[in-house]
């Protein structure tokens, strides 16, 4: 369970890039009140979570149907079958 959490957290930081998005969010909400900024942040997290969830489900369906082995597996099998 913890390995899955760490993997998901690492993926989150690579894909979403929170440190890179923070200045953009701060500049877009510079004149808003603290309560409004908090509400916008919560809404954006919900939207990102839902859209990410549906995107991942779609990718699993699309990539699961292709039945293509990754390149490292193909190259490993090619090396192991040499005579």
C-alpha positions in Angstrom: 0.0 0.0 0.0 2.8 2.5 0.9 4.6 1.6 -2.4 1.5 2.4 -4.3 1.1 5.7 -2.5 4.7 6.7 -3.1 4.4 5.8 -6.8 1.2 7.8 -7.1 2.7 10.8 -5.3 5.8 10.7 -7.5 3.6 10.6 -10.6 1.6 13.5 -9.2 4.6 15.6 -8.8 6.0 14.8 -12.2 2.8 15.3 -14.1 1.1 18.2 -12.3 4.3 20.1 -11.2 2.8 21.8 -8.1 5.9 24.0 -7.5 5.6 25.3 -11.1 1.9 25.9 -10.8 2.0 27.7 -7.5 3.3 31.0 -9.0 0.7 30.9 -11.8 -2.0 30.4 -9.2 -0.7 33.2 -7.0 -0.5 35.6 -9.9 -4.0 34.7 -11.1 -5.5 35.2 -7.6 -3.4 38.1 -6.4 -6.4 40.4 -6.0 -8.8 37.8 -4.6 -9.6 37.4 -0.9 -8.2 34.6 1.1 -11.5 32.8 1.3 -12.0 33.1 -2.5 -8.4 31.8 -3.1 -9.1 28.8 -0.8 -12.4 28.0 -2.6 -10.6 28.3 -6.0 -7.8 26.0 -4.9 -10.3 23.4 -3.5 -12.3 23.5 -6.8 -9.2 23.1 -8.9 -8.1 20.1 -6.9 -11.5 18.4 -7.3 -11.5 19.1 -11.0 -7.9 17.9 -11.5 -8.6 14.7 -9.5 -11.8 13.9 -11.4 -10.3 14.6 -14.8 -7.1 12.7 -13.9 -9.1 9.7 -12.7 -11.1 9.6 -16.0 -7.9 10.1 -18.0 -6.2 7.2 -16.3 -9.2 4.9 -16.8 -9.3 5.9 -20.4 -5.6 5.2 -20.9 -5.8 1.9 -19.2 -8.6 0.9 -21.6 -6.8 2.2 -24.6 -3.3 0.9 -23.7 -4.7 -2.4 -22.4 -6.3 -3.1 -25.8 -3.1 -2.7 -27.7 -1.3 -5.7 -26.2 2.1 -4.4 -27.1 5.1 -5.3 -24.9 7.3 -2.5 -23.7 10.7 -2.1 -25.4 12.8 -3.3 -22.5 10.9 -6.6 -22.4 11.3 -7.1 -26.1 15.1 -6.4 -26.0 15.5 -8.6 -22.9 13.8 -11.5 -24.7 15.9 -10.9 -27.8 19.1 -11.1 -25.8 18.0 -14.2 -23.9 17.2 -16.2 -27.0 20.6 -15.8 -28.7 22.3 -19.1 -29.7 
